[in-house]
Amino acid sequence: MTESTGFNHLLKKLGYETVEGFGEERKILILLSLAAILFVTASIAVVLGTYGITAADVYRTIFVHLTFGDVGSIPRLHNTIIWDIRVPRIILAVSVGGALAIAGAVFQGVFRNPLVEPYILGVSSGAAFGAALGIVFPAIFFSIQVSAFAFGALAVTLAYVLARSRGETPIITLILAGVIIGSIFSAFVSLLKYMADDTALREIVFWLMGGFYYTTWDDVRLLVPVVILSFIILWALGWKLNVLSMGDDEARALGVSPEKYKFIVIALATGITAFAVSLVGIIAWVGLMMPHASRMLLGPDNRFVIPASLMMGGCYLIVCDTLARTLTTAEIPVGILTSILGAPYLCYLLRSKGRVIFG
């Protein structure tokens, strides 16, 4: 059985439609179209906001900064709103959406299940606990972001260690370990919410709902290089992720060490997920929906699914964040909108694919 035949067979078992005769040229054209859509979406989003600034002034401000022109010629208020608030916020939305979608694609491929999301191994619960510690005990945990990242990574590490037995890490055991560790950290979060005063409790609740309220260029400089580097590595390992998606026995038969590459891709996917969550809080559904939509659009080959997921995740989160900051005068946490928009999609997924996946 060849790699493509075996993976198409697996995809049919999971409920996907395979794309016969779907040439690489057409897939590349779709990727270019997605890149164009992402650019157009970002260009529209940067113009929209509660404070009215004409599109010409918006693009002029950005052009002056990109060409190292005379920033003094730009009104100070325009410069603050556009360059210091909107532009880094949109870049961070693309980075976070892309990071979560890439991680979702990796986890779905490794676990061979299109209903898996990046938080399956407890990273969100661990990060939530770390953030809550930073909020409730600021004198001890001086940085909420660092604490959230550290405990998010710790949660996945504990799940991986708990699941590992006799030199192997069975997928089912790993998922169960993730559920266990996630439940423990969720209980700790509830305990901290019980202990917190009103101000800290409100901050914890808002962090858990996710949002880009306080985005700065420093956040962009931290996250973007990590996402780009992880994307390049995972994209280069796309064909090996295809093999891992066929199962451990098939991977060994094709000369790929499943334990080695599972550890590498899970570690990278966990790292960018924890990093993204530590900066903006928990944003659900992006890592579940976008990889699945990418596979439906481009087929099962992760060499195309990973870049498509990055662009679709970025585009989706830009749309949700733009709605979050423009629908009302008070900003809506973006995690609420991603959940509201994502729930109907999961209902469709369960109705159309669930019988095949769970049957």
Phi, psi and omega in degrees: 000128179282167181300312183293321179294315180297320182287324175297322177297317178298318182299321178296322179295328181275354175102004178276158170266127177280158184246098181282138177068021183272093189292156180295329179298319179291324178294319178296321178297321178294318178298319177296323178294319178297321178297319179295319178297319178298317180296316180295317179300315179294321180295324177285318184298324184291340179276332186276142179174166181290333177266120186285115173230133182296153180300323180298317179293323179297308183290329177295318179299315180295319181297318180298318180291318182292332181260009179056041179279193182281099181295334179296341179282351181265134174305137186302320181295318178298317181298319180293312184292316187277303189278327183267341183242300188289313185297309178297328180294318179292318178298319180292323177298318177297317182294315180293314178300318178295319180297313181294321180291319177298313179299320177298318179298319180295310181296321178296323178290315182293317183274355177056044181210122183285357179261009178275146177233170184298341183270009188297332183262013173093010183295324181291318179294319177296316179295322178298319178296317179297317179295319179297321176299316180296327180283316184282324182238067184296336181288333181266310180258090191291340182231120178296319183295314180296317180297317180296316179296315183297314182284332173296315177293323179297320181299315180291322177299316178297319179297318181294316179295319180296324184277338185285132181211128177055041176078006180231158178230087180300141184299313182299316179297322179295318178296315179297320178297321177298320178297317180297309182297319179299320179295320179297313180292326176297321177296321178295322177298316178300321179296317179294324176296324178292324182279337189288153172281178187299318181295313180294321179298317179297319180294321177297315181298316180294322178296319181295333180278347176076146178173166181248036188301318190245032182297136176228171177295334177296321177297319179297315181295332178284312190276318187302312179299323180295316180295316181297313181297315179295320178299315181299316181294313181293324178294319178296331179268012184303318183290328177288329173294325174301316181293317178300327181291346179273351180111157184296319182295316179295322180297316178296321180296331180265009174084019179251130178281108185296320182295318181297310185282332172299316180298317182296309185289324178293320179297316179294315180296321178294319182300311182289330176294312180298321180295313180296314181296323181296333182271325189235000182088188185272118177241113187272167169080330183300313182288346176269313188283313190294316177297322179296315178298323179296318179293323177294329182276322190242355184092187191275350188291114183292344175296335176256329181295319183297309178294325178295320178297318179302312184288320179291321177296317177297316180296316181297318182286329173299313180299312181296318181291323178296318176296320182298325184261357182239342184293321181226168178291327174267128185294136177270133174304129187295333178298331177294315182291320179297326178288318180297316180284334183276331183301314178300326179294318179294324176299317177298317182297316181293320182290322186269329185244340189301324182296325180284320184290315187260353184284000000 
